Amino acid sequence: MKIIPFLIIVVLTTTTTVIDGLKSNTEEFMEKNPDIIDDKHGVRMGKILPECDDGKNNLEIDWNGSPINHTCYHRKPFDIDLDIDSIVHCENIRSDYM
């Protein structure tokens, strides 16, 4: 079986999420780097910053060990609508991508 790498696209927003005094990495980063903010799109696309997570360096930008960006804090799980078909979507990444 051949394992194909996949690409995860993270959308950064300018909203602030503070839970129990913790702020997400995205908000902290944007406060420290206001020059990357684009009024129309939120974050300038294609702007290369050495302090950004590029998939190899500065991985702590997206993960600092805190579950705040990856945890649902709702008291009740969302109901599952069994009448809706699931959508499976895969992106094929070139073998020479990395």
trRosetta pair geometry for C-beta under 8 A, 3 or more apart (Angstrom, degrees):
i j d omega theta_ij theta_ji phi_ij phi_ji
4 92 7.1 -44 172 -138 149 63
4 93 6.3 152 169 45 96 93
5 93 5.4 -66 83 72 82 149
5 97 6.6 -135 73 63 127 138
5 98 7.0 -5 59 3 168 124
6 90 7.1 -89 -115 -154 123 83
6 91 6.3 115 -150 58 84 92
6 93 6.3 -174 -111 -16 33 128
7 91 5.7 -56 42 85 100 142
7 93 5.8 137 -25 -85 101 125
7 97 7.7 -128 -64 -170 111 152
10 62 6.7 -141 -61 -119 168 123
11 42 7.7 57 176 77 83 154
12 26 5.2 -175 -135 -155 93 121
12 30 7.0 154 170 -64 127 123
12 42 6.0 176 95 135 77 120
12 43 4.5 46 70 -23 123 144
13 26 7.3 54 44 139 61 144
13 42 5.6 -67 -124 -146 42 143
14 30 6.6 -160 -117 160 69 161
14 37 6.5 68 -94 -136 123 118
14 42 5.5 -151 -24 -141 94 85
15 27 7.8 -72 99 -86 43 111
16 23 6.8 -37 -162 -139 93 105
16 27 5.1 89 -120 -128 72 145
17 23 7.2 132 78 -146 56 57
17 24 5.3 39 63 -16 105 117
17 27 6.8 -169 33 -29 68 138
17 68 7.1 158 113 165 116 112
18 21 6.8 2 179 -123 102 13
18 22 6.7 163 -154 73 62 39
18 23 5.3 -26 -99 -88 84 73
19 22 5.8 -24 68 55 69 93
19 68 5.9 173 45 -132 118 106
19 73 6.3 -161 -132 -61 151 166
22 66 6.1 -180 -176 -157 143 145
22 68 5.3 -149 115 -69 127 146
23 27 5.0 -100 171 79 107 127
23 28 5.5 126 106 -54 115 93
24 27 5.1 93 62 9 82 99
24 28 7.1 -151 96 -3 43 89
24 66 7.9 -161 -122 98 53 131
24 68 5.3 -149 -92 111 78 122
24 69 5.1 98 -139 -71 116 97
25 28 5.7 -60 -147 41 34 111
25 29 6.0 34 157 -22 69 109
25 60 7.7 -161 -130 149 143 62
25 61 6.0 142 161 177 129 42
25 62 6.5 172 89 -118 149 18
25 63 7.5 -90 -14 -54 160 14
25 64 5.5 155 -78 -11 122 116
25 66 7.5 162 -38 50 96 119
25 69 6.7 -50 23 -35 95 139
26 29 5.9 -57 -148 36 27 110
26 30 6.3 21 158 -15 64 109
26 69 7.1 111 -8 -101 108 132
27 30 5.9 -58 -144 39 30 108
27 31 6.4 33 156 -21 65 105
28 31 5.9 -56 -151 33 29 111
28 32 6.6 19 155 -10 63 110
29 32 5.9 -66 -152 42 30 106
29 33 6.0 -17 163 22 69 115
29 51 7.9 177 -145 126 102 111
29 61 6.0 59 -87 -154 144 96
30 33 6.2 -75 -130 62 28 82
30 34 7.1 69 168 -93 65 49
30 36 7.0 -112 -124 69 72 108
30 37 6.3 79 -162 -70 105 106
30 43 7.5 -101 -104 -91 113 104
31 34 7.2 2 -155 -62 26 85
33 36 4.9 21 135 5 109 115
33 49 6.7 28 -146 -142 150 166
33 51 7.2 -170 -69 76 137 129
34 37 5.7 -39 -167 8 57 118
36 43 5.7 5 142 -151 99 82
36 44 5.3 -125 -166 29 61 101
36 47 5.6 -171 -128 87 90 150
36 49 6.7 -55 -78 -39 132 142
37 42 7.1 -68 -147 173 72 36
37 43 6.5 -52 -111 -100 45 51
37 44 7.4 36 76 -19 4 86
38 41 4.6 10 91 48 125 88
38 42 6.4 9 61 54 82 25
38 43 6.2 35 18 133 96 6
38 44 4.5 124 -44 -70 116 66
38 45 7.8 -48 3 -5 153 67
41 44 7.3 110 69 -92 120 32
41 45 6.6 -53 124 -21 157 100
43 47 7.9 -126 164 36 81 119
44 47 4.3 55 102 -18 115 129
48 52 7.2 -131 -160 37 46 134
48 54 7.9 33 -145 -94 90 122
49 52 4.3 98 68 -20 94 107
50 57 7.9 -45 -172 117 64 143
50 58 8.0 129 150 -29 52 141
51 58 6.0 137 -172 -115 42 159
51 61 7.3 129 150 -82 71 129
52 58 6.3 137 108 83 19 145
52 61 6.2 63 -155 -109 41 178
53 57 7.3 -168 -135 88 42 55
53 58 5.0 -128 -85 100 55 90
53 59 5.7 83 -132 -112 109 35
53 60 7.9 -168 -84 50 109 35
53 61 4.0 -145 -37 57 103 122
53 62 4.9 -32 -14 -15 172 104
54 57 5.4 21 38 44 102 89
54 58 7.1 70 6 45 76 101
55 59 8.0 37 -156 -93 15 90
55 98 7.5 -122 127 -109 140 123
56 59 7.9 -94 141 -56 10 98
58 61 4.9 36 146 -20 101 112
59 62 6.4 -60 -174 43 56 95
59 63 6.2 -20 150 44 86 100
60 63 6.3 -88 -128 77 38 57
60 64 5.2 65 -171 -93 88 71
62 69 7.9 -115 -173 84 64 162
66 69 7.3 82 99 5 92 84
67 70 5.4 -91 -160 64 66 91
67 71 4.2 58 144 -35 106 125
68 71 6.5 -55 -114 33 17 107
74 77 7.1 126 92 -93 116 26
74 78 7.2 57 80 -47 161 78
81 84 4.7 54 101 2 109 110
93 97 4.8 -21 169 -43 106 154
94 97 4.9 139 68 -55 79 83
